[in-house]
């Protein structure tokens, strides 16, 4: 599949200063470091304390611009993947635009943990139509705002953080696949009632609820299905991949998918021990780690695969020699 798409010019990421270990969580939850690590691979997570989301999103965006050699005023578009920024409105991408000093259009997308790949597909459409030359795609998530901190099965999983990439004109997107399966039961964050006197629907706390077993099965099967589909469309095999960058939801999910695809774990980079699940920010955070460590320089192909509430999935194959 020949696409007029983009090339990856630069990356950036930022985590909040506060890092909370499993042992620290065990002081108010019936849990332990061993319980969390053996089930998830998570050792600690970074949480917003006295920062707003923009306070970590801005450094991530600035790092990506510096890495790419692109100035904020050169940007033609900013796309932000987020469940919710610091406001319901305006869009968080507009807040990022303000503090960067950019002058381009800016908007958000919400496809849960698949959002970064969805945003890449949106960006590819702008490149294909010749509407842009430089695009900032940022994923910014504050999951600590949405979990019930008395519920040990979910709150131990999530963290806050941001990852960003700058895209330029090119043809390094070799294939991309997005799906949605319409599920509003297995992984949800309810909306609060509000104060309208005419509303008859009972309000619920805006806290994440998840069927862990159902999500696990969906995640493993969707990763395998989507990686096979996008590699075939790109004219390569899963074995040709130098890296398979997965949404960092659970270390066991990544290991199960890698086994089924017969991809060695050294090709599946993981930061989950340090970050926990940062929703759509996971994949660009891993990309920044790969880029800054120099691992992309001598590589050929990488696949990205995300999955999340909706159920949504997003996967793609990129050339990563640059």
FENCORKA-V765209 format. One record per residue. N is the residue number from 0. RES is the residue in one letter. PHI is phi in whole degrees, -180 to 180 (none if undefined). BURIAL is + if it has 9 or more other C-alpha atoms within 8 Angstrom, else -. Layout:
# FENCORKA-V765209
n->N res->RES phi->PHI burial->BURIAL
n->N res->RES phi->PHI burial->BURIAL
This chain:
# FENCORKA-V765209
n->0 res->X phi->none burial->-
n->1 res->X phi->-93 burial->-
n->2 res->X phi->-119 burial->+
n->3 res->X phi->-85 burial->+
n->4 res->X phi->-132 burial->+
n->5 res->X phi->-155 burial->+
n->6 res->X phi->-127 burial->+
n->7 res->X phi->-83 burial->+
n->8 res->X phi->-96 burial->+
n->9 res->X phi->-167 burial->+
n->10 res->X phi->-137 burial->+
n->11 res->X phi->-160 burial->+
n->12 res->X phi->-159 burial->+
n->13 res->X phi->-158 burial->+
n->14 res->X phi->-118 burial->+
n->15 res->X phi->-60 burial->+
n->16 res->X phi->-68 burial->-
n->17 res->X phi->-74 burial->-
n->18 res->X phi->-113 burial->+
n->19 res->X phi->-111 burial->+
n->20 res->X phi->-83 burial->+
n->21 res->X phi->-61 burial->+
n->22 res->X phi->-62 burial->-
n->23 res->X phi->-67 burial->-
n->24 res->X phi->-65 burial->+
n->25 res->X phi->-69 burial->+
n->26 res->X phi->-75 burial->-
n->27 res->X phi->-131 burial->-
n->28 res->X phi->-121 burial->+
n->29 res->X phi->-81 burial->-
n->30 res->X phi->-153 burial->+
n->31 res->X phi->-155 burial->+
n->32 res->X phi->-59 burial->+
n->33 res->X phi->-63 burial->-
n->34 res->X phi->-60 burial->-
n->35 res->X phi->-73 burial->+
n->36 res->X phi->-62 burial->+
n->37 res->X phi->-68 burial->-
n->38 res->X phi->-94 burial->-
n->39 res->X phi->-132 burial->+
n->40 res->X phi->85 burial->+
n->41 res->X phi->-90 burial->+
n->42 res->X phi->-106 burial->+
n->43 res->X phi->-159 burial->+
n->44 res->X phi->-144 burial->+
n->45 res->X phi->-101 burial->+
n->46 res->X phi->-129 burial->+
n->47 res->X phi->-65 burial->+
n->48 res->X phi->-116 burial->-
n->49 res->X phi->-109 burial->-
n->50 res->X phi->-94 burial->+
n->51 res->X phi->-94 burial->-
n->52 res->X phi->-64 burial->+
n->53 res->X phi->-63 burial->+
n->54 res->X phi->-68 burial->-
n->55 res->X phi->-107 burial->+
n->56 res->X phi->-70 burial->+
n->57 res->X phi->-63 burial->+
n->58 res->X phi->-61 burial->+
n->59 res->X phi->-62 burial->+
n->60 res->X phi->-65 burial->+
n->61 res->X phi->-65 burial->+
n->62 res->X phi->-61 burial->+
n->63 res->X phi->-64 burial->+
n->64 res->X phi->-65 burial->+
n->65 res->X phi->-62 burial->+
n->66 res->X phi->-62 burial->+
n->67 res->X phi->-89 burial->+
n->68 res->X phi->76 burial->-
n->69 res->X phi->-104 burial->+
n->70 res->X phi->-91 burial->-
n->71 res->X phi->-57 burial->+
n->72 res->X phi->-71 burial->-
n->73 res->X phi->-86 burial->-
n->74 res->X phi->-67 burial->+
n->75 res->X phi->-100 burial->+
n->76 res->X phi->-165 burial->+
n->77 res->X phi->-125 burial->+
n->78 res->X phi->-118 burial->+
n->79 res->X phi->-118 burial->+
n->80 res->X phi->-93 burial->+
n->81 res->X phi->-161 burial->+
n->82 res->X phi->-71 burial->-
n->83 res->X phi->-171 burial->+
n->84 res->X phi->-82 burial->+
n->85 res->X phi->-76 burial->-
n->86 res->X phi->-136 burial->-
n->87 res->X phi->-67 burial->-
n->88 res->X phi->-148 burial->-
n->89 res->X phi->-76 burial->-
n->90 res->X phi->-57 burial->+
n->91 res->X phi->-64 burial->+
n->92 res->X phi->-60 burial->+
n->93 res->X phi->-71 burial->+
n->94 res->X phi->-68 burial->+
n->95 res->X phi->-60 burial->+
n->96 res->X phi->-58 burial->+
n->97 res->X phi->-58 burial->-
n->98 res->X phi->-78 burial->-
n->99 res->X phi->-78 burial->+
n->100 res->X phi->85 burial->-
n->101 res->X phi->-81 burial->+
n->102 res->X phi->-126 burial->-
n->103 res->X phi->-95 burial->+
n->104 res->X phi->-58 burial->-
n->105 res->X phi->-152 burial->+
n->106 res->X phi->-157 burial->+
n->107 res->X phi->-103 burial->+
n->108 res->X phi->-128 burial->+
n->109 res->X phi->-132 burial->-
n->110 res->X phi->-126 burial->+
n->111 res->X phi->56 burial->+
n->112 res->X phi->-72 burial->+
n->113 res->X phi->-88 burial->+
n->114 res->X phi->-59 burial->+
n->115 res->X phi->-64 burial->+
n->116 res->X phi->-70 burial->+
n->117 res->X phi->-58 burial->+
n->118 res->X phi->-65 burial->+
n->119 res->X phi->-61 burial->+
n->120 res->X phi->-67 burial->+
n->121 res->X phi->-62 burial->-
n->122 res->X phi->-60 burial->+
n->123 res->X phi->-59 burial->+
n->124 res->X phi->-65 burial->+
n->125 res->X phi->-66 burial->+
n->126 res->X phi->-64 burial->+
n->127 res->X phi->-62 burial->+
n->128 res->X phi->-87 burial->-
n->129 res->X phi->71 burial->-
n->130 res->X phi->-90 burial->-
n->131 res->X phi->-141 burial->+
n->132 res->X phi->-122 burial->+
n->133 res->X phi->-137 burial->+
n->134 res->X phi->-132 burial->+
n->135 res->X phi->-100 burial->+
n->136 res->X phi->-113 burial->+
n->137 res->X phi->-127 burial->+
n->138 res->X phi->-116 burial->+
n->139 res->X phi->-131 burial->+
n->140 res->X phi->-136 burial->+
n->141 res->X phi->-120 burial->+
n->142 res->X phi->-67 burial->+
n->143 res->X phi->-62 burial->+
n->144 res->X phi->-77 burial->-
n->145 res->X phi->-114 burial->+
n->146 res->X phi->-99 burial->+
n->147 res->X phi->-87 burial->+
n->148 res->X phi->-78 burial->-
n->149 res->X phi->-105 burial->-
n->150 res->X phi->-104 burial->-
n->151 res->X phi->-69 burial->+
n->152 res->X phi->-73 burial->-
n->153 res->X phi->-117 burial->+
n->154 res->X phi->-66 burial->+
n->155 res->X phi->-72 burial->+
n->156 res->X phi->-85 burial->+
n->157 res->X phi->-112 burial->+
n->158 res->X phi->-143 burial->+
n->159 res->X phi->-112 burial->+
n->160 res->X phi->168 burial->+
n->161 res->X phi->-141 burial->+
n->162 res->X phi->-136 burial->+
n->163 res->X phi->-146 burial->+
n->164 res->X phi->-136 burial->+
n->165 res->X phi->-109 burial->+
n->166 res->X phi->-110 burial->+
n->167 res->X phi->-128 burial->+
n->168 res->X phi->-63 burial->+
n->169 res->X phi->172 burial->-
n->170 res->X phi->-137 burial->+
n->171 res->X phi->-89 burial->+
n->172 res->X phi->-83 burial->+
n->173 res->X phi->-91 burial->+
n->174 res->X phi->-166 burial->+
n->175 res->X phi->-155 burial->+
n->176 res->X phi->-143 burial->+
n->177 res->X phi->-121 burial->+
n->178 res->X phi->-140 burial->-
n->179 res->X phi->-148 burial->-
n->180 res->X phi->-120 burial->-
n->181 res->X phi->59 burial->-
n->182 res->X phi->-124 burial->+
n->183 res->X phi->-117 burial->+
n->184 res->X phi->-125 burial->-
n->185 res->X phi->-82 burial->+
n->186 res->X phi->-153 burial->+
n->187 res->X phi->-141 burial->+
n->188 res->X phi->-127 burial->+
n->189 res->X phi->-64 burial->+
n->190 res->X phi->-98 burial->-
n->191 res->X phi->-66 burial->-
n->192 res->X phi->-63 burial->+
n->193 res->X phi->87 burial->-
n->194 res->X phi->-119 burial->-
n->195 res->X phi->-63 burial->-
n->196 res->X phi->-69 burial->-
n->197 res->X phi->-95 burial->-
n->198 res->X phi->-71 burial->-
n->199 res->X phi->-102 burial->-
n->200 res->X phi->-77 burial->-
n->201 res->X phi->-61 burial->-
n->202 res->X phi->-78 burial->-
n->203 res->X phi->-130 burial->-
n->204 res->X phi->-64 burial->-
n->205 res->X phi->-83 burial->+
n->206 res->X phi->-122 burial->+
n->207 res->X phi->-64 burial->+
n->208 res->X phi->-129 burial->+
n->209 res->X phi->-146 burial->+
n->210 res->X phi->-93 burial->-
n->211 res->X phi->-60 burial->-
n->212 res->X phi->-66 burial->-
n->213 res->X phi->-67 burial->-
n->214 res->X phi->-65 burial->+
n->215 res->X phi->-61 burial->+
n->216 res->X phi->-63 burial->-
n->217 res->X phi->-62 burial->-
n->218 res->X phi->-61 burial->+
n->219 res->X phi->-64 burial->+
n->220 res->X phi->-67 burial->+
n->221 res->X phi->-71 burial->+
n->222 res->X phi->-59 burial->+
n->223 res->X phi->-63 burial->+
n->224 res->X phi->-61 burial->-
n->225 res->X phi->-72 burial->+
n->226 res->X phi->-65 burial->+
n->227 res->X phi->-62 burial->+
n->228 res->X phi->-68 burial->+
n->229 res->X phi->-75 burial->+
n->230 res->X phi->-70 burial->+
n->231 res->X phi->-62 burial->+
n->232 res->X phi->-64 burial->+
n->233 res->X phi->-82 burial->+
n->234 res->X phi->82 burial->-
n->235 res->X phi->-130 burial->-
n->236 res->X phi->-116 burial->+
n->237 res->X phi->-55 burial->+
n->238 res->X phi->-67 burial->-
n->239 res->X phi->-77 burial->-
n->240 res->X phi->-69 burial->+
n->241 res->X phi->-84 burial->+
n->242 res->X phi->-143 burial->+
n->243 res->X phi->-117 burial->+
n->244 res->X phi->-94 burial->+
n->245 res->X phi->-108 burial->+
n->246 res->X phi->-57 burial->+
n->247 res->X phi->-91 burial->+
n->248 res->X phi->-91 burial->+
n->249 res->X phi->-164 burial->+
n->250 res->X phi->-60 burial->+
n->251 res->X phi->-69 burial->+
n->252 res->X phi->-64 burial->+
n->253 res->X phi->-62 burial->+
n->254 res->X phi->-67 burial->+
n->255 res->X phi->-66 burial->+
n->256 res->X phi->-66 burial->+
n->257 res->X phi->-62 burial->+
n->258 res->X phi->-62 burial->+
n->259 res->X phi->-63 burial->-
n->260 res->X phi->-87 burial->-
n->261 res->X phi->60 burial->-
n->262 res->X phi->-108 burial->+
n->263 res->X phi->-64 burial->-
n->264 res->X phi->-65 burial->-
n->265 res->X phi->-66 burial->-
n->266 res->X phi->-95 burial->+
n->267 res->X phi->-118 burial->+
n->268 res->X phi->-64 burial->+
n->269 res->X phi->-134 burial->-
n->270 res->X phi->-122 burial->+
n->271 res->X phi->-62 burial->+
n->272 res->X phi->-60 burial->+
n->273 res->X phi->-95 burial->+
n->274 res->X phi->-112 burial->+
n->275 res->X phi->68 burial->+
n->276 res->X phi->-87 burial->+
n->277 res->X phi->-109 burial->+
n->278 res->X phi->50 burial->+
n->279 res->X phi->-70 burial->+
n->280 res->X phi->-78 burial->+
n->281 res->X phi->-57 burial->+
n->282 res->X phi->-63 burial->+
n->283 res->X phi->-67 burial->+
n->284 res->X phi->-65 burial->+
n->285 res->X phi->-65 burial->+
n->286 res->X phi->-59 burial->+
n->287 res->X phi->-65 burial->+
n->288 res->X phi->-62 burial->-
n->289 res->X phi->-64 burial->+
n->290 res->X phi->-67 burial->+
n->291 res->X phi->-73 burial->-
n->292 res->X phi->-86 burial->-
n->293 res->X phi->81 burial->-
n->294 res->X phi->-75 burial->+
n->295 res->X phi->-81 burial->+
n->296 res->X phi->-60 burial->+
n->297 res->X phi->-109 burial->-
n->298 res->X phi->-107 burial->+
n->299 res->X phi->-108 burial->+
n->300 res->X phi->-129 burial->+
n->301 res->X phi->-137 burial->+
n->302 res->X phi->-112 burial->+
n->303 res->X phi->-114 burial->+
n->304 res->X phi->-147 burial->+
n->305 res->X phi->-123 burial->+
n->306 res->X phi->-153 burial->+
n->307 res->X phi->-171 burial->+
n->308 res->X phi->-54 burial->+
n->309 res->X phi->142 burial->+
n->310 res->X phi->-68 burial->+
n->311 res->X phi->-113 burial->+
n->312 res->X phi->-140 burial->+
n->313 res->X phi->-148 burial->+
n->314 res->X phi->-143 burial->+
n->315 res->X phi->-156 burial->+
n->316 res->X phi->-119 burial->+
n->317 res->X phi->-123 burial->+
n->318 res->X phi->-74 burial->+
n->319 res->X phi->-125 burial->+
n->320 res->X phi->-68 burial->+
n->321 res->X phi->-90 burial->-
